[in-house]
Amino acid sequence: MHVTLVVTKSDIEPIWILCDNESTADIFKNQCILINIRRAKKPIWLKRNTIEVNEEADLLGYGTVYYHSQVAVNVMWLKGLNL
């Protein structure tokens, strides 16, 4: 699976979660809002930067998300929200 994240605004607050309808995965950079960070069952690659994301964590009230400290922002896949 490949994921592409593009952000043009550099001063996004680390607590903000961007909801993206074109993302294919939930991925977070802020470990302060996650619990139980662990090795991912299915690692993913960030296509643009060729960074392997091999950790996942739990977001309380939501479920499992990917975690990597070098992504630009916290991104939540809108399809995964079941709106």
Contacts in CASP RR format, 6 or more apart in sequence:
PFRMAT RR
TARGET T0000
AUTHOR 0000-0000-0000
METHOD contacts of the structure
MODEL  1
MHVTLVVTKSDIEPIWILCDNESTADIFKNQCILINIRRAKKPIWLKRNT
IEVNEEADLLGYGTVYYHSQVAVNVMWLKGLNL
1 24 0 8 1.000
1 25 0 8 1.000
1 42 0 8 1.000
1 44 0 8 1.000
1 45 0 8 1.000
2 24 0 8 1.000
2 44 0 8 1.000
2 45 0 8 1.000
2 46 0 8 1.000
2 47 0 8 1.000
3 23 0 8 1.000
3 24 0 8 1.000
3 25 0 8 1.000
3 27 0 8 1.000
3 44 0 8 1.000
3 45 0 8 1.000
3 46 0 8 1.000
3 47 0 8 1.000
3 53 0 8 1.000
4 46 0 8 1.000
4 47 0 8 1.000
4 48 0 8 1.000
5 23 0 8 1.000
5 27 0 8 1.000
5 46 0 8 1.000
5 48 0 8 1.000
5 71 0 8 1.000
5 72 0 8 1.000
5 73 0 8 1.000
5 75 0 8 1.000
6 48 0 8 1.000
7 18 0 8 1.000
7 72 0 8 1.000
7 73 0 8 1.000
12 18 0 8 1.000
12 72 0 8 1.000
12 73 0 8 1.000
14 29 0 8 1.000
14 30 0 8 1.000
14 32 0 8 1.000
14 74 0 8 1.000
15 30 0 8 1.000
15 32 0 8 1.000
15 33 0 8 1.000
16 73 0 8 1.000
16 74 0 8 1.000
17 28 0 8 1.000
17 74 0 8 1.000
17 75 0 8 1.000
17 76 0 8 1.000
18 73 0 8 1.000
18 74 0 8 1.000
18 75 0 8 1.000
18 76 0 8 1.000
19 75 0 8 1.000
19 76 0 8 1.000
19 78 0 8 1.000
19 81 0 8 1.000
20 75 0 8 1.000
20 76 0 8 1.000
20 77 0 8 1.000
20 78 0 8 1.000
21 77 0 8 1.000
21 78 0 8 1.000
21 79 0 8 1.000
23 75 0 8 1.000
23 76 0 8 1.000
23 77 0 8 1.000
23 78 0 8 1.000
24 77 0 8 1.000
25 44 0 8 1.000
25 66 0 8 1.000
25 75 0 8 1.000
25 77 0 8 1.000
26 59 0 8 1.000
26 62 0 8 1.000
26 64 0 8 1.000
26 65 0 8 1.000
26 66 0 8 1.000
26 75 0 8 1.000
26 76 0 8 1.000
26 77 0 8 1.000
26 80 0 8 1.000
27 44 0 8 1.000
27 53 0 8 1.000
27 65 0 8 1.000
27 66 0 8 1.000
27 67 0 8 1.000
27 68 0 8 1.000
27 71 0 8 1.000
27 74 0 8 1.000
27 75 0 8 1.000
28 34 0 8 1.000
28 57 0 8 1.000
28 59 0 8 1.000
28 65 0 8 1.000
28 66 0 8 1.000
28 67 0 8 1.000
28 71 0 8 1.000
28 74 0 8 1.000
28 75 0 8 1.000
29 67 0 8 1.000
29 68 0 8 1.000
29 69 0 8 1.000
29 70 0 8 1.000
29 71 0 8 1.000
29 72 0 8 1.000
29 73 0 8 1.000
29 74 0 8 1.000
30 74 0 8 1.000
31 37 0 8 1.000
31 57 0 8 1.000
31 67 0 8 1.000
31 69 0 8 1.000
33 59 0 8 1.000
33 74 0 8 1.000
34 57 0 8 1.000
34 58 0 8 1.000
34 59 0 8 1.000
34 65 0 8 1.000
34 67 0 8 1.000
35 57 0 8 1.000
35 58 0 8 1.000
35 60 0 8 1.000
36 57 0 8 1.000
36 58 0 8 1.000
37 55 0 8 1.000
37 56 0 8 1.000
37 57 0 8 1.000
37 67 0 8 1.000
38 55 0 8 1.000
38 56 0 8 1.000
38 57 0 8 1.000
39 54 0 8 1.000
39 55 0 8 1.000
39 56 0 8 1.000
40 53 0 8 1.000
40 54 0 8 1.000
40 55 0 8 1.000
40 56 0 8 1.000
40 66 0 8 1.000
41 56 0 8 1.000
43 52 0 8 1.000
43 53 0 8 1.000
43 54 0 8 1.000
44 52 0 8 1.000
44 53 0 8 1.000
44 66 0 8 1.000
45 51 0 8 1.000
45 52 0 8 1.000
45 53 0 8 1.000
46 52 0 8 1.000
46 53 0 8 1.000
46 68 0 8 1.000
46 71 0 8 1.000
49 70 0 8 1.000
51 68 0 8 1.000
51 70 0 8 1.000
51 71 0 8 1.000
53 66 0 8 1.000
53 67 0 8 1.000
53 68 0 8 1.000
53 71 0 8 1.000
55 66 0 8 1.000
55 67 0 8 1.000
55 68 0 8 1.000
56 64 0 8 1.000
56 65 0 8 1.000
56 66 0 8 1.000
56 67 0 8 1.000
57 64 0 8 1.000
57 65 0 8 1.000
57 66 0 8 1.000
57 67 0 8 1.000
58 64 0 8 1.000
58 65 0 8 1.000
59 65 0 8 1.000
62 76 0 8 1.000
65 76 0 8 1.000
END
